[in-house]
Structure formats: structure tokens, C-alpha cells
Amino acid sequence: MTDYLFPSWLKVRMYSRNNKSACCCSNIIMISIPFRVGGEKVLLLSAAAWGAMTAFTPVLAHFCSQPIFSMTLARFLMGLLQGVHYPSLVSLCSQKVVESERGFLMSTVSSGSYLGTLVIGGAGSLMLDLYGWESVFYVSGLLSVLWAYCIWKYLLKGEGPIITLESLGRGGPRSKLSKRHWLRLFKQPAVCAVIITHLCTASTFFTMLSWLPTYFKDTFPDAKGWVFNVIPWFVAIPSSLFSGCLSDHLISRGFDTAAVRKLMQFFSMGVSSVFTLLLCGTTTFPTAVAFVSATMGLTTFSHSGVSVNVQDLAPSCAGALFGVMNTCGAFSGVLMVYFSGYLIEATGSWASVFTLITVVNLVGLVTFLAFAEARRVDMDSSKGHYHDIHI
């Protein structure tokens, strides 16, 4: 297998595929839990668990007789726990946040992941050089556990058990009724549109994230790695915040919510594709960094588009529906990353990958523009009331 079929970061972190597979599984298996026990409790428990597992990783590596097996299992379990994060967050936001403020909130939350990537990348490099790789796992893991404790102590006021077996089993008698509601929900064109669009968005994002370092190393071998690994994420943070402010401002001024969501998605998938295509003919390193930064920055507009639209459509089950979307996006992302490697191997050109990304983006954009809506669909129109949908 050639280097092109596996991005360099994937070869270094062999367990990443298992982590993403676990995210797919947990999105399906555990998306109903936030509705039964509360999204904030699931967020707290999952963060504490994956933080502890991260801090415990060096112990597994040094003291287990078969570290490959134990590390793979640990990463799989971590992916299982991380898979419930965004569904729980979306469930919480859809129930607690009004429509005109959801865009900025989701954009702010998403920009936090970009900031975290930069901080742990910079601080982690220093710790790696000074104290060894174990220190990165210890510090990041313990910080996650500390965050979970502070949330439990000061926001949840340290109230009782976080999750009980009784709360997990609640809602079981309604399973037959909920299946009919879910079937009706998936027959809605707007729901299918957000799933397909998110699938396309996630696929192209994972592909860019996976292959851009290899692209820069192949095309500009003398370029400094920190430039193309840092600058696009610096651009993504203010871009994400701006998109949230813009979408909420337009909605508060009376613009149609569906039109605003479509506008944000147009920037995310349409305008960004222009800069992706421009990479096909790029000959200088500064120009390539500028185009990549513009692409990644514009991609963040989806946090105010399709990612929030699921809360507009079905606030009573937004977390579960987002879990379905994330499952499709993670699975398609894995496939597209490998297919992109095949294209590079077969054609010997990066233009084929950038063209593929553009085509997938356009498919998702056209689908969203044609079928996306912002009215609630988790209701029985004949009876005029809303259903509280569970799995």
C-alpha cells in the first residue's frame, strides 16, 4: 500500500479509524439517552470518561503486555463516548435556546474545537519536547476531568447521581409509537435534505483535513509545516463566529429563517468550492495557504446552516436526528478519504481530489437549496400538536 492511500497523520495514529468507527456506533446506539436523562448530564459524563481514559493512555502503553490491543480498545471506547457529545449538545440547544440565537451559539461552540486544536497543538509540542509524549495525554486528560468536575459542582450543584438505571430505562413503553413517528419524520424532504447535506459537508471536511498536510508536503516540500497547519485554523475561528453573528442578526431583522440557513450553506459549500478549485492551478505557497484558509474559513458557515437547521425542523428530537446525520457523515468521510487516496494514486494529480470535493459540495448544496425548510416537521398536522419523539 503506497503512502497516498493512507494520510501521514493516519499512519502515525493507527487507532484513529477505530475511534471514528466507534463514533458511528455510538451515534446510533446512544442518541436516545440525552432525551431520557438530560443532555447536560450526558455531556458531563462523557467528558469525564474520555478525559480519564486519555490520562490513562500512557499507563496502557507502558504496562500492558499487548499495548496495541489495549490502545486500540481504549481509542474505540473513547470514540464511543465522544460520539454522544454533539447529539447531546444539539439536544440541549434545541430545548434551551431560541431560534434567533442558535446560529451564534453553535458557531461559538464549533470555534472552540478549532481553538482547542491550536492550543493543544502549540502547548502539546512544547510538552512533547520538554517532558515526553506522556505529558500531553496527562495534561489534556486531567483538564477534561477538571472541567467535568467544575460543571457538576457549580452548574449542576453537585446534585445526586448523574445517570441512574431508572432514567436510562424510562420511555421504553413508547417505543412502538415512536417508530411510526420516526418513519413519518424520515419521509419529510427537508429531513432527508439535511442528512444528505451534512453527509456531503462532513465528507469534504474530513478529506481536506486528512489530505492537506500531504498536499503541502508534496507540492511545496520546503515550506514550513506550522504555516499550513496553523493559519487555516486561525482563520476558521473568527469566520465561524462571524457566520453565527450574521445569521442571528438577519433572523432578528425579520429575514426568513430558511433563506438565512440556505445563504449560510451557500457560503459554506458554494463559495468555498471556488477556492478549492483554484487550488488545482496554484503554483506558489502563499497563494495555496490563502486559498486553503479561505476554504476552511467559509466551510465553518455550515455551523449556522445545516447544523442549526436540524434544530429548526425537529427541536423535540434534534439530538437524535443530529446523531443520525453524524453517523452518515462519519461513515461517508472515511470512505471519501480512502477514495481520494485512490484517485491520487491512479491519476497522480491533486486536481482530481479537489474536483471530487467540489462535486460533492455542489451535490449537497443543490439538495439543501431545493428542499431545506425551517418549519417544524415533528408534529402531527392533522391534530395540530407536537410529538416528543424518542427512539
N, C-alpha and C positions, 0 to 999 in steps of 0.2 A: 504494500500500500504506500503510495507516494505521500510526500508532505502536503500536497494540495488537498488530499481527501480528508485530512484532519488539521484544523487550525492549530497553530502553535500553542495557544492557551489551553486547548482541549487535551493536547498530549501531555502537558505539564500537570493538569488537573484531570486525571483519568476518571475520577469519580463524578465529574460534572454531569455526564449522561445519566447516571443513576439518580442524581439529585433532581434533574428535570423530569425523569420518569416518575419519581415519587410525587413531584408536584402535580403531574397529570392525575395520578391515582387519588391523591388527597383532595383535589378539587371535586372529583366525582363522589368520593365516599363521605366527605365531611362537610359538604356545603350546607347541609340542613342543620348543623349544630348551632350556628350563630342565632338562628331563629328561636331555638329552644332554650338556650341558656344565656343569650345576650352576646352581641358582637364584641363589646369591650372585654368581657371575660375570656373569650376565645383568643383575642389579640394578646392579652396578658399572659395566658397560659402558654401559648405557642412561642412567644418571645422569650419567656423564661426557660422553656425547654430547649429551644435551639441555641440560646446563649450558653446554657450549661453544657450542652453537647459540644459546642465549639471550644469552650475552655477545656473540655476533657479530651479533645482530639489528640494532643501531644502524648497524653498518657497511653492512649490506644496504640499510637505509633511506636512507642518505646518498649512497652511492657507486654504486648500481646505476642503470642508465638507466631500468629499469621496476620501481620499488620494489614496486608492488602484486603483480606476478607473483612476484618474489623473496621477498617477505614471506609470501605465500600458500604457496609451495613450502616455505619454512622451517618454517612452522607445521604443514604437513602432515607433514613429516619428524619434527618434534618429537612430534606425536601418534602417529606410527608407533613411535617409541622409547618413549614413555610408556605405550603400550598393553601392553607386556610387563611393566610394573612389578608390578602386583598379581598376575597369574598366577605370576610368579617368586617373589613373596613368599609366596603361598599354598603353592606347591610346596615351598618351603624350610621353612615352618612345619609342614606336614603330615608331613614326614620327620624333623624335629628336635625337635618339641615334643609332649609327651604330651597326651592328651585333656583332662585336668583343668586344663591351663594355657593352652589355646589361646584361650579366650574373652578373658582379660585381655590376652594378647599382641596379638591382633587389634584389640581396643578401644584399646589404648595406641598402636598404630601409626596407627590411624584418627584418634585425637585429635591426633596430631602434625600431620596435614594441617589441622585446624581451627586449631591454634596457629600454624602457618606462615602461614595466611591472615591471621590477626590481626597477626602480627609484620610481615610484608611490607606489609600494608595500612597500618599505622601508620608504620613506618620509610620505606616507599616514598613516602608522602605528603610526609614531610619532605624526602627526597632530591629528589622531584619539584619542590618549591618552591625548594629551595636550588641544586640542580645540574642540573636539567632531567630530562626523561624518560629520557634515555640512561643516567643513573647507576643507575636501578632495574634495568635489564637487565644492566649490567656487574656490579653487586654480587651480584645473585641468581644469575647465571650462574657467576661465578667462585667463589662459595661452594659451588655444586653440584660443580664440578670439584675444589675443595679437599677436600670430603667424600669424593669418589670416590678421590682420591689417598690420603687417610688410611686408608680401608678397605683399599685394595690394599697399602699399606705395612705396616700394623700388624695387620690381621686375616688377610689372605691371605699376609702375609710377603713380598710382592713376588715371588711365585713365577711365573716363566716367562710365556709368552703367556697372555692372559686367555682367548681363544677361538681355536681353530685350525680350519682347514677340515676336518681329520680328525675332530675332535669333532663338528662340525656334521653330517657325513655318517654318523656312527655310528648304528646301529639301522635302516638302510634295509632290510636283508633281511627284517625282521619286519613290514613294512607290511601284507602281506596278512592275517597273523594278527591284527594289531591292529584291522583294520577289523571283523572279526567280533566282537571283544570290545567295541568301541565301540558296535556295533549292539545287542548284548545289554545294555550299560550304559544306553543311552537308552530301553530298553524297561522299565526299572525305574520304578515310580510315584514313588518317593522322589526319584529324579534329576530327573524331569520336574517334580516339585513345587518343588524348589529353584530350577530355572531360571525357572519361571513366577513364583515369589515374588520372586526377585531382579529380574526384569523389572518387576514392579509397584513394588517398592521404589525402584528407580533412576528409573523414570518419574516418580513423585510427588516424589522428592527434586529432580530436575532442574527440574521445573515450579515447585516452591516457590522454589528457588534463583534461577530466571530471572525470575519474576514478582513476588516480594515487594517489591523496590525500587519497581517501578512501582505496585504496590498502595498502598504507603505514600505515595508522591508524589501519587497521585490522590485518595486518601481523606483524607489529612492533609497538605495541601500546605505548611503552616507548620512541620511537625515537622523536627527536626534529623536529617540523614541519618546521622550517626555513631551515633546511638542504635540505630536498627533495623538498621544494618549491622554492629554490633559485639556488642551484648548477646546475641543468639541464639547466636553462636559461642562466647562466654564460657560460656554455659550448656551448650553441646554438649560441651565438653572434660571437665568433671567428670562429666557424665552418661554419657559413653562409658566413662570409667574405672570408674565405679560399676557399670555393667552387666557389664563384664568381671569385676570382683571378685565380684559377686553370682553370676554363672553358674558360675564356677570353684568358689566356696565351696559352692554347692548340689551340684555334681557330686562334690566331695571328701567331702561329708557322706553320700553314698550315694544321692542322688536320681537317677532315671532320666535319662540324658543327653538322650534325645529329648524328654522332658517339659520339661526345662530350656530346650532350644532353642526349643520351642514357646511357653514362657512369655515368653522374651525377645522373640520375634517378635510376641506378643500386645501387649506394651507398645509395640513399635515401630510396628505398623500399626493396632492396635485402639484403644488408649488415645490415641495421638497424633491419630487421626481425630476423636475427640471435641472436642479443642481446635481442630482445623481447621474443623469445623462451627460452632463457637462464633464463629469469625471472621465468619461470614455476618451476624450481628446486632450486631457490635461497633460502638460509637459513639464511644469515647474512645481516644486514642492510647496511654496507658499500658496499658489493657486489651488492645489489639491487640498491643503488644510482648510482654506477658506470655503471651498465647496462642501467639504465634509462637515465643517462646522455649521454651515447654513442648512445642510440636510438634517443633521441631528437636532438642531435648534427648532426647525419647522416641524419635525416629527413630534415634538412634545405638545403641539397643538391638539393632538388626539385626546389628551387628558381633559380637554374642555369640549371634546366632540363625542366620539363613540363611547368613551369610557364613562361619561356622565349620562349619556342618552339612555343607558340601561336603567338608571335611576328614574328617569322621566317616564319610561314605559311601564315599569313594574316595581314601584317602591316597596310593595309588600313582600317581594321575593327577589330584590335586586342582588343581594349577595349570592344566592343560589344560582341565579341566571349568569352573573359575572363569573362564577365558578365554572359553569359550562363553557363560557366564552374563553376563559383562561386555559381550560383543558384543550380545547380545539387549537388555540394559539400556540401553546407549548408543544403539542404534538406536531403541528404543521411546521413550527420553527425548526425542530430537529430535522425533519425531512428536507426542508429547504436548504439548511446549512450543508447537508451532505450532497444534495443535488448540485448546489453551487460549486462544491469541490469537484464534482464530476465534470461540470462544464469547463472549469479552468483546466482540468487535466485533458479534456477532449479537444478544446479549442485553443488552449494556450493564450487566451486573451481575457483580461478582466472586463472588457466591454460586454461580454456575454452575461456576466453576473449582474452588472449594473443595468443592463437591458431587462433581465429577468425581474429584478427588483422593481423597475419601473412598470412593467406589465402587471405584476401582482398588485402594486399600489393602485393602478388605474382600474383594475377589476373591482377592488374593494371600494374605491371612491365612487364609481358609477353605480354600484349596488346601493351604497348609502344615500347618494343623491336621489336615486329613483324611489326608494322605498322607506327611508327613515321618517319617523314621526316623533312627536313629543307628547302625544296624549296617552293617558293611561290605558293599558290593554289588559291589566289584571283585574278586570271587572266584568260582571255579567250585565251586558247592555239591556237585556230583556227585563231584568229585575232591578237594575239601577243601583246595585251595591257592589262593593269591592270584596274580593276574596282574600283571605290570608293564606297564601299558598305555602305548603310545606312539602318536603319530599318524604 
